[in-house]
Structure formats: structure tokens, C-alpha cells
Amino acid sequence: MTTSDVINPATEELLRTVEQTDLAGVDDAVARAKVAQRDWARRAPAERAATLRDFAAVVDAHVDELAALEVANSGHPIGNAQWEAGHVRDVLQFYSASPERLSGKQIPVAGGLDVTFNEPLGVVGVITPWNFPMTIASWGFAPALAAGNAVLVKPAEWTPLTTIRLGELAVEAGVPADLFAVLPGKGSVVGERFVTHPDVRKIVFTGSTEVGTRVMAGAATQVKRVTLELGGKSANIVFDDCDLEKAAATAPYSVFDNAGQDCCARSRILVQRTVYDRFMELLEPAVKGVVVGDPTDKATEMGPLVSKAHWETVAAYVPDDAPVAFRGDAPSGPGFWFPATVLTPPRTDRTVTDEIFGPVVTVLPFDDEADAISLANDTPYGLSGSIWTDNMSRGLRVSRAVESGNLSVNSHSSVRYNTPFGGFKQSGLGRELGPDAPLSFTETKNVFIAIGDA
């Protein structure tokens, strides 16, 4: 039996030892899921909807438990973790309406009746990242279950605990155990087998672009469906006609949330040159005001990085001679703490082009609207971003011109469960969330019925 240790990133203490699923375990789970899916798909839509509502209710009853588990496993501040657990409940509640609304079409044709059906794919494999374990898992399993599929989830090795608990709560709520299973394990074992197993009909992967390209290539050998949510290097564009005080006050929370471990982080702040100096004056106290510390404290706004290995990766981007404008504070002692850091590098620096995935932001001046758009798009990624301007015509023009899947004007919103989420370019393929998400877990079947002459 292979196991892995789960470490609390704020204290460096051992939380739990988790048994890893081996290849035989994955194959057994797929075989069981295949059988369970057939029964699930045959159930009345109202029955499947009721089961998902029951799942949501059980999650709601365990929000505090799930939040505490996420604080310990991932280092998320307790306020964030409570929102995340509530978000899982809300996603389940939202998609519990889908089974009774997956209606096909009747298409007018000559000589008969033509109808379409939205048939479930079968078994779906969901591979989740370590940064938002339970929320991102729910984006895959909730609409997939709603569409009539079975779901197997492989949580990230560093942060499996909330996903494992959700699997237990699903059974408690009446979801068949074989229909929805959580399989902790290595990506090279569990994730790879999801990709190669012929009975896993779709992969939902959230993680790095590097790994996502390998998942996509592997899935291609079986023409397997994929949804990929990958990297980002999003821009926060600040024009000189905006509410500069608000733009500066909110900018830290658009990038330092979850210690910058967020694919939607606005890790490039682009500021119009005419207000650049003033913006930096306003940004410094906002950055230094971010409360970094004990994740169990409700006042904490930023916790530690997830692991020592990841801390070393982030630290490599801020050597002693880095162009640091200013930093925030971080605790000393045990824990993988890294201060909020603001850099002012040239446009070609690797801190501007690489996804650092930590609390490090670059601030770059731009000249005019065309320069801002060019700079924002000068990246292989295109996931998120913000635009600050009081000129709504400009806001709309720039929104249409920036190559990104999720944009906010005068705010930093990225994810709502009732709107689609996904990226352009190397930030991904397909969309999650929103009313149409269950359709991405179905095949469209067209049936023509000939009608003879009377």
C-alpha cells in the first residue's frame, strides 16, 4: 500500500496519511461506475434532481467542518474557506435543477418527425488542482451528475482532504457510492489511467498548461472529450479616468487572494503613465494593509503558500536584486509564508511573462488604449482580467479587444456559478459553470421518425 503525508502549510505539522489509489483500484472504480451510471441515467429526472438537492443540503449542514478542513489542509483563511464550502453547496443546488431541464429539440423536417436527445457520456474523470480543491471539484462533478453521468474525482496530492470528505457526504446524502467516488493518488497513476481507460469518456482537468497539453494529447488517442482550465497571467488595466483610489485599494485582493495561488490572479497591473506615480503611492498602503497570518483567525486575509516546494518556486522569482517596489508583512517561524510583493520590472522580464502562482505582482506603465490592449494580450494566456475606467464606451471597447474569457469592468469578479467560466488561448478549452455546463457532459443524439401517408 502506498501512502502520502498531508501537511498543514501554516504549521508544517502532519495532518493525515492518505492511502493512494493504485492502477487496479482505478480500474475497479471505473467498472463499478459504469454499472452505477446506467442505473442513474434510467432514474426519473425528478429523482436525480432530488438526490442532488439532498447532497446540497448535507454539504450545507457541514459547511463549518469543510471550511475547517480546508484551513488546515490548504492554509486558506477561514473566511475564504467558509465561502468556498458554501459555494459547493450553491453549485449543487444550481445544477439540481438541470435534470428536469435537459430538453432536446423538435426540428421541422419533411417526411417525418425529427427530435434530439442529450445523452450522458458515461463515466467522467475529474482531475482537480491543489489551490481550490473542493470548489473546482464541484464545477466538474455537479453538472456531470446532473447530466446523468458517473464521476470519479482525483484530488491533488497536497490537498485531498475536503474532496475525500465530500465523497463521504455524497454517500450520506443518498448518492450511490459507485456513482461518485474520490480516488486519491498520483497523477502519474490515477490521472494517467483516467486518460487511457477506454470507459472514461471525458476528462475535466484543472491545472498547469504544461500538464494540460499532455492530458489533451493523451485523450486524442481515443478521441476523448476534454475540458481544460489551465494557466493565467491576467491583466488589471487601470486607465487615468477611473476611480484611482478604489482601483488601488482593490488591486491587492485581485492578486493576493489565496496567496496568489489563483489562475485568475491579476498578476500584471497595467497603469496609464499619466497616473502611474499616484497609483503607486496609493497601492503601497493597500498592499501593506493586507492581513497575513493565522488562517484560523477571521481577521486574516492571506495565508501561507501550500508547500515548501511551491514556496521555493515562488521565491526564485524574487532574488535579492529583484526590482521590488515594496512588500507587505508575513509571519516568521513555521509555515510557508511569503510576503505580498510588488515588482516594477521591464516588460520582457520573466516575472511579467511567467505564471508565478504566488503573491507577486508586476506593475507596468502604458501610454494609451492601444498600448494597454497590446500589452494585455502579449501573453499566451487569456483567462481573466479587469478594466478600470469611468468611460463605459472605452470599457466595452477594451473588453472586446482583450483576449480573455472572463473580464470585469471596475471590479475583480471572475467566477459565478451561474455564468460560464473558461479561457482563451493556452488558458484552456471549453467552459465550466453557467446554465449550459451540463450539456458539455452529453452527446447530442438525433432521431428521425418517418411518418407514412395517411
C-alpha positions as CSV (number, residue, x, y, z in Angstrom):
1,M,0.0,0.0,0.0
2,T,1.4,3.4,-1.0
3,T,0.6,6.4,1.2
4,S,1.2,10.2,1.2
5,D,1.5,12.6,4.0
6,V,-0.7,15.7,4.1
7,I,0.9,18.7,5.8
8,N,-0.6,21.8,7.3
9,P,1.1,24.6,5.4
10,A,0.7,27.1,8.3
11,T,2.3,24.9,10.9
12,E,4.3,22.3,8.9
13,E,2.6,19.6,11.1
14,L,1.4,16.3,9.7
15,L,-2.4,16.3,9.3
16,R,-3.0,12.8,8.0
17,T,-1.6,10.0,6.0
18,V,-3.7,9.2,2.9
19,E,-3.8,5.9,1.1
20,Q,-3.0,6.2,-2.6
21,T,-5.2,4.5,-5.2
22,D,-3.3,2.1,-7.4
23,L,-3.9,1.1,-11.0
24,A,-6.1,-1.8,-10.1
25,G,-8.1,0.4,-7.8
26,V,-8.8,2.9,-10.6
27,D,-9.9,0.1,-13.0
28,D,-12.2,-1.3,-10.3
29,A,-13.7,2.1,-9.7
30,V,-14.3,2.6,-13.4
31,A,-16.0,-0.8,-13.7
32,R,-18.3,0.0,-10.8
33,A,-19.0,3.5,-12.0
34,K,-20.0,2.2,-15.4
35,V,-22.7,-0.1,-13.9
36,A,-23.9,2.7,-11.5
37,Q,-24.2,5.2,-14.3
38,R,-26.6,3.0,-16.3
39,D,-28.9,2.8,-13.3
40,W,-28.5,6.6,-12.6
41,A,-29.4,7.5,-16.1
42,R,-32.5,5.4,-16.0
43,R,-33.9,7.2,-13.0
44,A,-36.5,9.8,-13.5
45,P,-35.1,13.3,-13.8
46,A,-37.0,14.4,-10.8
47,E,-35.4,11.7,-8.7
48,R,-31.9,12.6,-9.8
49,A,-32.7,16.3,-9.1
50,A,-33.9,15.4,-5.6
51,T,-30.7,13.5,-4.9
52,L,-28.6,16.5,-5.9
53,R,-30.7,18.7,-3.7
54,D,-30.1,16.3,-0.8
55,F,-26.4,16.4,-1.5
56,A,-26.5,20.2,-1.3
57,A,-28.4,20.1,2.0
58,V,-25.8,17.7,3.5
59,V,-23.0,19.9,2.4
60,D,-24.8,22.9,3.9
61,A,-25.0,21.1,7.2
62,H,-21.2,20.5,7.1
63,V,-20.0,23.9,5.9
64,D,-18.1,24.7,9.0
65,E,-16.5,21.3,9.1
66,L,-15.4,21.5,5.4
67,A,-14.1,25.0,6.0
68,A,-12.0,24.0,9.0
69,L,-10.6,21.1,7.0
70,E,-9.6,23.4,4.1
71,V,-8.0,25.9,6.5
72,A,-5.8,23.0,7.9
73,N,-5.0,21.4,4.6
74,S,-4.7,24.3,2.3
75,G,-3.9,27.3,4.5
76,H,-6.9,29.2,3.3
77,P,-8.1,31.9,5.7
78,I,-11.3,30.8,7.5
79,G,-13.5,33.4,5.9
80,N,-12.4,32.3,2.4
81,A,-12.8,28.7,3.3
82,Q,-16.4,29.2,4.6
83,W,-17.3,30.9,1.3
84,E,-15.8,28.0,-0.6
85,A,-17.8,25.4,1.3
86,G,-20.9,27.4,0.7
87,H,-20.1,27.7,-2.9
88,V,-20.0,23.9,-3.3
89,R,-23.5,23.8,-1.8
90,D,-24.7,26.5,-4.2
91,V,-23.2,24.8,-7.2
92,L,-25.0,21.6,-6.3
93,Q,-28.3,23.4,-5.7
94,F,-28.0,25.3,-9.0
95,Y,-27.4,22.1,-11.0
96,S,-30.0,20.1,-9.2
97,A,-32.5,22.0,-11.5
98,S,-30.8,20.6,-14.6
99,P,-32.0,17.0,-14.8
100,E,-35.6,18.3,-15.4
101,R,-34.5,20.9,-17.9
102,L,-32.2,19.0,-20.3
103,S,-34.8,19.1,-23.0
104,G,-33.9,18.3,-26.6
105,K,-35.4,19.9,-29.7
106,Q,-38.1,19.0,-32.2
107,I,-36.8,20.1,-35.6
108,P,-39.2,20.7,-38.6
109,V,-38.2,18.3,-41.4
110,A,-40.0,16.8,-44.4
111,G,-41.5,13.3,-44.2
112,G,-41.5,12.8,-40.5
113,L,-40.6,13.9,-37.0
114,D,-37.0,14.8,-36.0
115,V,-36.0,15.1,-32.4
116,T,-32.8,15.4,-30.4
117,F,-31.8,13.9,-27.1
118,N,-29.0,14.9,-24.7
119,E,-27.5,11.5,-23.8
120,P,-25.0,11.3,-20.9
121,L,-21.4,10.4,-21.8
122,G,-21.0,7.7,-19.2
123,V,-18.1,7.8,-16.8
124,V,-16.3,11.2,-16.4
125,G,-12.9,11.7,-14.8
126,V,-12.3,14.9,-12.9
127,I,-8.7,15.9,-12.1
128,T,-8.5,18.8,-9.7
129,P,-5.8,21.2,-8.6
130,W,-4.5,22.0,-5.1
131,N,-5.3,25.7,-5.0
132,F,-9.2,25.5,-4.7
133,P,-9.8,21.8,-4.0
134,M,-13.5,21.5,-3.2
135,T,-14.8,24.4,-5.3
136,I,-13.2,23.3,-8.5
137,A,-14.2,19.7,-7.9
138,S,-17.8,20.7,-7.7
139,W,-17.6,22.6,-11.0
140,G,-17.0,19.2,-12.6
141,F,-19.0,16.7,-10.6
142,A,-22.2,18.7,-10.1
143,P,-23.1,19.3,-13.8
144,A,-21.8,15.9,-14.8
145,L,-24.0,14.1,-12.3
146,A,-26.9,16.3,-13.3
147,A,-26.5,15.2,-16.9
148,G,-26.7,11.6,-15.9
149,N,-23.1,10.6,-15.7
150,A,-20.9,8.8,-13.1
151,V,-18.0,10.8,-11.8
152,L,-14.6,9.8,-10.5
153,V,-12.5,12.6,-8.9
154,K,-8.7,12.6,-8.4
155,P,-7.8,15.3,-5.9
156,A,-4.4,16.9,-5.9
157,E,-1.9,15.0,-3.7
158,W,-1.2,18.1,-1.5
159,T,-4.8,18.9,-0.7
160,P,-7.1,15.9,-0.9
161,L,-9.0,16.2,2.4
162,T,-12.0,18.2,1.6
163,T,-12.7,16.3,-1.6
164,I,-12.4,13.0,0.3
165,R,-14.9,14.3,2.8
166,L,-17.3,15.4,0.0
167,G,-17.2,11.9,-1.3
168,E,-18.3,10.7,2.1
169,L,-21.0,13.3,2.4
170,A,-22.4,12.3,-1.0
171,V,-23.0,8.8,0.2
172,E,-24.6,10.1,3.3
173,A,-27.0,12.2,1.1
174,G,-28.0,9.1,-0.9
175,V,-25.7,9.4,-3.9
176,P,-24.8,5.9,-4.9
177,A,-21.2,5.2,-3.7
178,D,-20.1,3.8,-7.0
179,L,-21.6,6.6,-9.0
180,F,-19.5,9.3,-7.4
181,A,-16.1,8.3,-6.0
182,V,-13.0,10.1,-4.9
183,L,-9.7,8.4,-5.7
184,P,-6.6,10.0,-4.0
185,G,-3.4,9.2,-5.8
186,K,-0.6,10.2,-8.0
187,G,-1.3,12.0,-11.3
188,S,1.0,9.5,-13.0
189,V,-1.2,6.7,-11.8
190,V,-4.8,7.8,-11.3
191,G,-4.8,10.8,-13.6
192,E,-3.0,8.9,-16.4
193,R,-5.4,6.0,-16.1
194,F,-8.3,8.3,-16.5
195,V,-6.8,9.4,-19.7
196,T,-6.0,6.0,-21.1
197,H,-9.0,4.0,-19.8
198,P,-11.5,3.4,-22.7
199,D,-14.5,3.6,-20.4
200,V,-13.7,7.1,-19.1
201,R,-15.4,9.1,-21.7
202,K,-14.4,12.6,-20.7
203,I,-11.6,14.3,-18.7
204,V,-12.1,17.5,-16.8
205,F,-8.6,18.8,-15.9
206,T,-7.7,22.0,-14.0
207,G,-4.0,22.7,-13.5
208,S,-1.0,23.9,-15.4
209,T,-0.9,24.4,-19.1
210,E,2.1,22.1,-19.3
211,V,0.2,19.1,-17.8
212,G,-3.0,20.1,-19.6
213,T,-1.3,19.7,-23.0
214,R,-0.3,16.2,-22.1
215,V,-3.8,15.4,-21.0
216,M,-5.2,16.7,-24.3
217,A,-2.6,14.7,-26.3
218,G,-3.4,11.5,-24.4
219,A,-7.1,12.0,-24.8
220,A,-6.7,12.4,-28.5
221,T,-5.7,8.8,-29.0
222,Q,-9.3,7.8,-28.1
223,V,-10.9,11.0,-29.3
224,K,-11.9,11.5,-25.7
225,R,-13.7,14.7,-24.7
226,V,-11.8,17.2,-22.5
227,T,-12.4,20.4,-20.6
228,L,-9.2,22.1,-19.7
229,E,-8.9,25.0,-17.2
230,L,-5.2,26.0,-17.3
231,G,-2.8,28.8,-16.5
232,G,-3.3,32.5,-16.5
233,K,-1.3,35.8,-16.4
234,S,-4.2,38.2,-16.2
235,A,-4.0,42.0,-16.6
236,N,-5.6,44.6,-14.3
237,I,-5.8,47.6,-16.6
238,V,-6.0,51.0,-14.9
239,F,-6.9,54.0,-17.0
240,D,-6.4,57.6,-15.9
241,D,-10.1,58.4,-15.9
242,C,-11.1,55.8,-13.3
243,D,-11.7,56.0,-9.6
244,L,-8.0,55.6,-8.9
245,E,-8.4,55.3,-5.1
246,K,-10.8,52.4,-5.5
247,A,-8.6,50.7,-8.2
248,A,-5.6,50.9,-5.9
249,A,-7.4,49.8,-2.8
250,T,-8.9,46.7,-4.5
251,A,-5.8,45.7,-6.6
252,P,-4.1,43.7,-3.8
253,Y,-7.2,41.5,-3.4
254,S,-7.3,40.7,-7.1
255,V,-3.9,39.1,-7.0
256,F,-3.0,38.2,-3.4
257,D,-6.2,36.3,-2.6
258,N,-5.3,32.7,-1.7
259,A,-1.6,34.0,-1.6
260,G,-1.7,34.5,-5.3
261,Q,-2.3,30.8,-5.9
262,D,-5.2,31.5,-8.3
263,C,-5.2,31.1,-12.1
264,C,-7.4,34.2,-12.2
265,A,-5.0,36.4,-10.3
266,R,-4.5,39.8,-11.9
267,S,-0.7,39.4,-11.6
268,R,0.1,42.2,-14.1
269,I,-1.2,45.7,-13.1
270,L,-1.1,47.9,-16.2
271,V,-1.4,51.6,-15.3
272,Q,-1.7,54.6,-17.6
273,R,1.5,56.5,-17.4
274,T,-0.2,59.8,-16.5
275,V,-1.4,58.4,-13.2
276,Y,1.3,55.8,-12.6
277,D,3.2,57.6,-9.8
278,R,0.0,58.4,-8.0
279,F,-1.3,54.9,-8.3
280,M,1.9,53.5,-6.8
281,E,1.5,55.9,-3.9
282,L,-2.0,54.6,-3.3
283,L,-1.1,51.0,-3.8
284,E,1.7,50.8,-1.2
285,P,-0.5,51.2,1.9
286,A,-3.1,48.9,0.4
287,V,-0.5,46.1,-0.1
288,K,0.9,46.7,3.4
289,G,-2.6,46.6,4.8
290,V,-3.3,43.0,3.7
291,V,-3.6,41.0,6.9
292,V,-1.3,37.9,6.6
293,G,-1.3,35.4,9.4
294,D,-3.0,32.5,11.2
295,P,-5.6,31.1,8.7
296,T,-7.9,30.2,11.6
297,D,-8.2,33.9,12.6
298,K,-11.3,35.6,11.0
299,A,-9.3,38.8,10.5
300,T,-6.7,37.0,8.3
301,E,-6.9,37.9,4.6
302,M,-3.9,35.9,3.3
303,G,-2.4,32.6,4.4
304,P,0.7,30.7,3.6
305,L,1.8,29.1,0.3
306,V,0.7,25.5,0.0
307,S,4.0,23.7,0.4
308,K,7.8,24.2,0.9
309,A,8.4,23.1,-2.7
310,H,6.0,25.7,-4.0
311,W,7.5,28.4,-1.7
312,E,10.9,27.7,-3.3
313,T,9.4,28.1,-6.8
314,V,7.9,31.4,-5.9
315,A,11.0,32.7,-4.1
316,A,13.1,32.0,-7.2
317,Y,11.2,34.8,-8.9
318,V,12.3,37.4,-6.3
319,P,16.1,37.2,-5.9
320,D,17.9,39.7,-3.8
321,D,18.4,42.1,-6.8
322,A,14.8,41.9,-7.9
323,P,13.1,45.3,-8.7
324,V,11.0,45.3,-5.5
325,A,8.9,48.5,-5.1
326,F,7.5,47.4,-1.7
327,R,6.4,44.4,0.2
328,G,3.8,43.5,2.8
329,D,4.4,41.6,6.0
330,A,4.5,37.9,6.7
331,P,4.9,35.8,9.9
332,S,8.2,34.3,10.8
333,G,8.7,30.8,12.2
334,P,6.9,27.6,11.0
335,G,4.8,27.8,7.8
336,F,5.4,28.5,4.2
337,W,4.9,32.3,4.4
338,F,5.7,34.7,1.6
339,P,5.0,38.4,1.8
340,A,2.9,40.3,-0.8
341,T,5.5,41.6,-3.2
342,V,5.2,44.4,-5.8
343,L,7.8,44.4,-8.6
344,T,8.4,47.1,-11.3
345,P,10.4,45.2,-14.0
346,P,10.8,45.8,-17.7
347,R,8.0,44.3,-19.9
348,T,10.2,41.5,-21.1
349,D,11.1,40.2,-17.6
350,R,10.1,36.6,-16.8
351,T,8.1,37.9,-13.8
352,V,5.9,39.6,-16.4
353,T,5.5,36.6,-18.7
354,D,5.5,33.6,-16.3
355,E,2.7,32.4,-14.2
356,I,4.3,32.7,-10.7
357,F,1.3,31.4,-8.8
358,G,2.3,33.3,-5.7
359,P,1.8,36.7,-4.0
360,V,3.9,38.5,-6.5
361,V,2.6,41.2,-8.8
362,T,4.3,43.3,-11.5
363,V,3.2,46.9,-12.2
364,L,3.8,48.3,-15.8
365,P,3.0,51.7,-17.3
366,F,1.3,52.1,-20.6
367,D,0.7,55.1,-22.9
368,D,-2.8,54.8,-24.4
369,E,-5.7,52.5,-25.0
370,A,-4.0,50.8,-27.9
371,D,-0.8,50.2,-25.9
372,A,-2.8,48.8,-23.0
373,I,-4.6,46.3,-25.2
374,S,-1.4,45.2,-26.9
375,L,0.3,44.7,-23.5
376,A,-2.6,42.9,-22.0
377,N,-2.7,40.5,-25.0
378,D,1.1,40.0,-25.0
379,T,0.8,36.6,-23.3
380,P,0.0,33.0,-24.3
381,Y,-2.7,33.0,-21.7
382,G,-6.2,34.5,-21.6
383,L,-8.2,33.6,-18.6
384,S,-9.3,36.6,-16.6
385,G,-8.7,40.4,-16.1
386,S,-10.1,43.7,-15.0
387,I,-10.5,47.1,-16.7
388,W,-10.8,50.3,-14.6
389,T,-12.4,53.3,-16.4
390,D,-15.3,55.6,-15.9
391,N,-15.8,55.7,-19.7
392,M,-18.2,52.9,-20.5
393,S,-17.6,53.1,-24.2
394,R,-13.9,52.5,-23.5
395,G,-14.7,49.8,-21.1
396,L,-16.7,47.9,-23.7
397,R,-14.1,48.5,-26.5
398,V,-11.3,47.2,-24.3
399,S,-13.4,44.3,-23.1
400,R,-14.0,43.2,-26.7
401,A,-10.3,43.7,-27.6
402,V,-8.7,41.8,-24.7
403,E,-8.2,38.1,-25.5
404,S,-9.6,36.7,-22.3
405,G,-12.6,34.5,-21.3
406,N,-13.6,36.4,-18.1
407,L,-13.4,40.1,-17.7
408,S,-14.7,42.6,-15.1
409,V,-15.1,46.4,-15.5
410,N,-14.5,48.4,-12.3
411,S,-14.4,45.2,-10.3
412,H,-12.4,41.9,-10.0
413,S,-15.1,39.3,-10.2
414,S,-14.1,36.1,-12.1
415,V,-16.4,33.2,-11.0
416,R,-20.1,32.9,-10.6
417,Y,-21.7,29.5,-10.7
418,N,-24.5,30.8,-12.9
419,T,-22.2,32.3,-15.6
420,P,-19.7,30.5,-17.9
421,F,-16.0,30.3,-16.9
422,G,-13.0,29.4,-19.1
423,G,-10.1,30.7,-21.0
424,F,-8.8,31.8,-24.4
425,K,-5.5,30.6,-26.0
426,Q,-3.4,28.4,-23.6
427,S,-5.7,29.1,-20.6
428,G,-7.9,26.3,-21.6
429,L,-10.5,24.6,-23.7
430,G,-14.3,24.6,-23.1
431,R,-16.3,26.3,-20.4
432,E,-17.4,25.3,-16.9
433,L,-20.3,26.7,-14.8
434,G,-23.2,28.6,-16.2
435,P,-26.6,27.2,-17.3
436,D,-25.1,25.2,-20.2
437,A,-22.4,23.3,-18.3
438,P,-24.4,20.0,-18.2
439,L,-24.6,19.9,-22.0
440,S,-20.8,19.6,-22.1
441,F,-21.3,16.2,-20.4
442,T,-23.7,14.9,-23.0
443,E,-23.7,13.8,-26.6
444,T,-26.5,15.1,-28.9
445,K,-28.4,12.2,-30.5
446,N,-30.6,13.0,-33.5
447,V,-33.6,10.7,-34.2
448,F,-35.7,10.9,-37.4
449,I,-39.1,9.1,-37.4
450,A,-40.6,8.6,-40.8
451,I,-44.3,9.3,-41.0
452,G,-46.2,7.4,-43.7
453,D,-49.0,8.8,-45.8
454,A,-52.4,8.8,-44.2
